[in-house]
């Protein structure tokens, strides 16, 4: 059975899977950091991504589809790898860099979806609204990563004083 909404449902479910990966990633990052400031930020981002996921799920349902409820297997394997890496490095910079990398991936997926000429105008509007939140989270994590890199560089004995 092939409906007119199948493509839109597939695109939305793909974005939903990545968004759920982002929720899980932020929750893991909140557990991995020792800094209350970062923990709060990661928990806030996880909640925001949860709202985006709920909106995407509602859009899939409105098109007659069954929304995904889990992230990807690949993302789970990646988080396991990052758990090992963080255990070895034991620093917030590695956690933030991992989160920022995930943000780059998520942002790119939303941008590709917005370029898809086969999706309906209604679905494009749903994706645009979700993308606005993704963009804010991406920019926030990118700024945090660069700030931490700047602090690391400033504490280096090679940094000009």
Secondary structure, 3 states (H helix, E strand, C coil): CCCCCHHHHHHHHHHHHHHHHHHHHHHHHHHHCCCHHHHHHHHHHHHHHHHHHHHHHHHHHHCCCCCCCCCCHHHHHHHHHHHHHHHHHCCHHHHHHHHHHHHHHHHHHHHHHHHCCCCCHHHHHHHHHHHHHHHHHHHHHHHHHHHHHHHHHHCCCCCCC
